[in-house]
Amino acid sequence: MKKDHELPLAIQASVITVSSTRTRETDTSGQKIADLLKEAAIPVSTYSIISDDIEQIRRALLDALRTSNCVIINGGTGLTPDDCTIEAVAPLLDKKLDGFGEIFRAKSMAEVGTAAILSRALAGISGGKAIFCIPGSTPAVTLAMRDLILPELRHILTHAQKRP
């Protein structure tokens, strides 16, 4: 249905893992996101791992937006004192996609039960580009990518880049 009005635009993605403990060798979630993007024929221009720090997250996001129209950030979306991804990203969004977090949590219920309420998954648009903030567990990134991000990414970008 929606495919008839999606633009044939080029999608370029960036992956950012927010973690104070992961390395390239242990970041199974960031690698899973990159692998799923590649399987969907979406090139990954940048992949980085940064600490749970608002300024570092913002700097990495702004750098990624220079080369990508889709940035997927995993980690730092929970409730611990060092989780600050949402606080870093939310003020930079022109528009929030509230349905993303709502549907992600609803779908997460099947996997983690009521613990799904601990997720503060967020998505939005900044300068016509899509930004997704998802939990850092590998099952969570797989769910978000497979069920929400990949099926709707071109649709989201088509609307985000429309000019009046």
Contacts in CASP RR format, 6 or more apart in sequence:
PFRMAT RR
TARGET T0000
AUTHOR 0000-0000-0000
METHOD contacts of the structure
MODEL  1
MKKDHELPLAIQASVITVSSTRTRETDTSGQKIADLLKEAAIPVSTYSII
SDDIEQIRRALLDALRTSNCVIINGGTGLTPDDCTIEAVAPLLDKKLDGF
GEIFRAKSMAEVGTAAILSRALAGISGGKAIFCIPGSTPAVTLAMRDLIL
PELRHILTHAQKRP
2 155 0 8 1.000
5 158 0 8 1.000
6 154 0 8 1.000
6 155 0 8 1.000
6 158 0 8 1.000
7 154 0 8 1.000
7 157 0 8 1.000
7 158 0 8 1.000
7 161 0 8 1.000
9 69 0 8 1.000
9 154 0 8 1.000
9 157 0 8 1.000
9 158 0 8 1.000
9 161 0 8 1.000
10 69 0 8 1.000
11 42 0 8 1.000
11 43 0 8 1.000
11 69 0 8 1.000
11 70 0 8 1.000
11 153 0 8 1.000
11 154 0 8 1.000
11 157 0 8 1.000
12 42 0 8 1.000
12 43 0 8 1.000
12 45 0 8 1.000
12 67 0 8 1.000
12 68 0 8 1.000
12 69 0 8 1.000
12 70 0 8 1.000
13 37 0 8 1.000
13 42 0 8 1.000
13 43 0 8 1.000
13 44 0 8 1.000
13 45 0 8 1.000
13 68 0 8 1.000
13 70 0 8 1.000
13 71 0 8 1.000
13 72 0 8 1.000
14 44 0 8 1.000
14 45 0 8 1.000
14 46 0 8 1.000
14 47 0 8 1.000
14 48 0 8 1.000
14 64 0 8 1.000
14 65 0 8 1.000
14 67 0 8 1.000
14 68 0 8 1.000
14 70 0 8 1.000
14 71 0 8 1.000
14 72 0 8 1.000
15 30 0 8 1.000
15 33 0 8 1.000
15 34 0 8 1.000
15 37 0 8 1.000
15 44 0 8 1.000
15 46 0 8 1.000
15 47 0 8 1.000
15 48 0 8 1.000
15 71 0 8 1.000
15 72 0 8 1.000
15 74 0 8 1.000
16 46 0 8 1.000
16 47 0 8 1.000
16 48 0 8 1.000
16 49 0 8 1.000
16 50 0 8 1.000
16 57 0 8 1.000
16 60 0 8 1.000
16 61 0 8 1.000
16 64 0 8 1.000
16 71 0 8 1.000
16 72 0 8 1.000
16 73 0 8 1.000
16 74 0 8 1.000
17 27 0 8 1.000
17 29 0 8 1.000
17 30 0 8 1.000
17 47 0 8 1.000
17 48 0 8 1.000
17 49 0 8 1.000
17 50 0 8 1.000
17 73 0 8 1.000
17 74 0 8 1.000
17 75 0 8 1.000
17 136 0 8 1.000
18 50 0 8 1.000
18 51 0 8 1.000
18 52 0 8 1.000
18 57 0 8 1.000
18 73 0 8 1.000
18 74 0 8 1.000
18 75 0 8 1.000
18 76 0 8 1.000
18 85 0 8 1.000
18 136 0 8 1.000
19 27 0 8 1.000
19 49 0 8 1.000
19 50 0 8 1.000
19 51 0 8 1.000
19 52 0 8 1.000
19 75 0 8 1.000
19 76 0 8 1.000
19 136 0 8 1.000
20 51 0 8 1.000
20 52 0 8 1.000
20 82 0 8 1.000
22 49 0 8 1.000
23 49 0 8 1.000
24 49 0 8 1.000
27 49 0 8 1.000
28 138 0 8 1.000
29 74 0 8 1.000
29 75 0 8 1.000
29 136 0 8 1.000
29 137 0 8 1.000
29 138 0 8 1.000
29 140 0 8 1.000
29 141 0 8 1.000
30 47 0 8 1.000
30 74 0 8 1.000
30 141 0 8 1.000
32 138 0 8 1.000
32 141 0 8 1.000
32 142 0 8 1.000
32 145 0 8 1.000
33 72 0 8 1.000
33 74 0 8 1.000
33 141 0 8 1.000
33 145 0 8 1.000
34 44 0 8 1.000
34 47 0 8 1.000
36 142 0 8 1.000
36 145 0 8 1.000
36 146 0 8 1.000
36 150 0 8 1.000
37 43 0 8 1.000
37 44 0 8 1.000
37 72 0 8 1.000
37 145 0 8 1.000
37 150 0 8 1.000
38 44 0 8 1.000
40 150 0 8 1.000
42 70 0 8 1.000
42 153 0 8 1.000
45 64 0 8 1.000
45 67 0 8 1.000
45 68 0 8 1.000
46 63 0 8 1.000
46 64 0 8 1.000
46 67 0 8 1.000
46 68 0 8 1.000
48 60 0 8 1.000
48 64 0 8 1.000
50 56 0 8 1.000
50 57 0 8 1.000
50 60 0 8 1.000
52 76 0 8 1.000
52 82 0 8 1.000
52 83 0 8 1.000
52 84 0 8 1.000
52 85 0 8 1.000
53 84 0 8 1.000
54 84 0 8 1.000
54 87 0 8 1.000
54 88 0 8 1.000
55 88 0 8 1.000
57 73 0 8 1.000
57 84 0 8 1.000
57 85 0 8 1.000
57 88 0 8 1.000
57 89 0 8 1.000
58 88 0 8 1.000
58 89 0 8 1.000
58 92 0 8 1.000
61 71 0 8 1.000
61 73 0 8 1.000
61 88 0 8 1.000
61 89 0 8 1.000
61 92 0 8 1.000
61 131 0 8 1.000
62 92 0 8 1.000
64 71 0 8 1.000
65 71 0 8 1.000
65 126 0 8 1.000
65 127 0 8 1.000
65 129 0 8 1.000
68 129 0 8 1.000
69 128 0 8 1.000
69 129 0 8 1.000
69 130 0 8 1.000
69 157 0 8 1.000
69 161 0 8 1.000
70 129 0 8 1.000
70 130 0 8 1.000
70 131 0 8 1.000
70 132 0 8 1.000
70 153 0 8 1.000
70 157 0 8 1.000
71 129 0 8 1.000
71 130 0 8 1.000
71 131 0 8 1.000
71 132 0 8 1.000
72 132 0 8 1.000
72 134 0 8 1.000
72 145 0 8 1.000
72 149 0 8 1.000
73 85 0 8 1.000
73 89 0 8 1.000
73 131 0 8 1.000
73 132 0 8 1.000
73 133 0 8 1.000
73 134 0 8 1.000
74 133 0 8 1.000
74 134 0 8 1.000
74 135 0 8 1.000
74 136 0 8 1.000
74 140 0 8 1.000
74 141 0 8 1.000
75 83 0 8 1.000
75 85 0 8 1.000
75 133 0 8 1.000
75 134 0 8 1.000
75 135 0 8 1.000
75 136 0 8 1.000
76 82 0 8 1.000
76 83 0 8 1.000
76 84 0 8 1.000
76 85 0 8 1.000
76 86 0 8 1.000
76 133 0 8 1.000
76 135 0 8 1.000
76 136 0 8 1.000
77 83 0 8 1.000
77 85 0 8 1.000
77 86 0 8 1.000
77 119 0 8 1.000
77 120 0 8 1.000
77 121 0 8 1.000
77 122 0 8 1.000
77 133 0 8 1.000
77 134 0 8 1.000
77 135 0 8 1.000
77 136 0 8 1.000
78 118 0 8 1.000
78 119 0 8 1.000
78 120 0 8 1.000
78 135 0 8 1.000
79 118 0 8 1.000
79 120 0 8 1.000
83 120 0 8 1.000
85 133 0 8 1.000
86 120 0 8 1.000
86 122 0 8 1.000
86 133 0 8 1.000
89 122 0 8 1.000
89 131 0 8 1.000
89 133 0 8 1.000
90 96 0 8 1.000
90 122 0 8 1.000
92 126 0 8 1.000
92 131 0 8 1.000
93 124 0 8 1.000
93 125 0 8 1.000
93 126 0 8 1.000
93 131 0 8 1.000
94 124 0 8 1.000
94 125 0 8 1.000
94 126 0 8 1.000
94 127 0 8 1.000
94 128 0 8 1.000
95 124 0 8 1.000
95 125 0 8 1.000
95 160 0 8 1.000
96 122 0 8 1.000
96 123 0 8 1.000
96 124 0 8 1.000
97 123 0 8 1.000
97 124 0 8 1.000
97 125 0 8 1.000
97 156 0 8 1.000
99 123 0 8 1.000
100 121 0 8 1.000
100 122 0 8 1.000
100 123 0 8 1.000
100 124 0 8 1.000
100 132 0 8 1.000
100 148 0 8 1.000
101 119 0 8 1.000
101 121 0 8 1.000
101 122 0 8 1.000
101 123 0 8 1.000
103 148 0 8 1.000
104 119 0 8 1.000
104 121 0 8 1.000
104 134 0 8 1.000
104 143 0 8 1.000
104 144 0 8 1.000
104 148 0 8 1.000
105 116 0 8 1.000
105 117 0 8 1.000
105 119 0 8 1.000
105 121 0 8 1.000
106 116 0 8 1.000
107 143 0 8 1.000
107 147 0 8 1.000
107 148 0 8 1.000
108 116 0 8 1.000
108 119 0 8 1.000
108 140 0 8 1.000
108 143 0 8 1.000
109 116 0 8 1.000
111 139 0 8 1.000
111 143 0 8 1.000
119 135 0 8 1.000
119 140 0 8 1.000
120 133 0 8 1.000
121 132 0 8 1.000
121 133 0 8 1.000
121 134 0 8 1.000
121 135 0 8 1.000
121 144 0 8 1.000
122 132 0 8 1.000
122 133 0 8 1.000
123 130 0 8 1.000
123 131 0 8 1.000
123 132 0 8 1.000
123 133 0 8 1.000
124 130 0 8 1.000
124 131 0 8 1.000
124 132 0 8 1.000
125 131 0 8 1.000
125 156 0 8 1.000
125 160 0 8 1.000
127 160 0 8 1.000
128 157 0 8 1.000
128 160 0 8 1.000
128 161 0 8 1.000
129 157 0 8 1.000
129 160 0 8 1.000
130 153 0 8 1.000
130 156 0 8 1.000
130 157 0 8 1.000
130 160 0 8 1.000
132 144 0 8 1.000
132 149 0 8 1.000
134 140 0 8 1.000
134 141 0 8 1.000
134 144 0 8 1.000
135 141 0 8 1.000
135 144 0 8 1.000
END
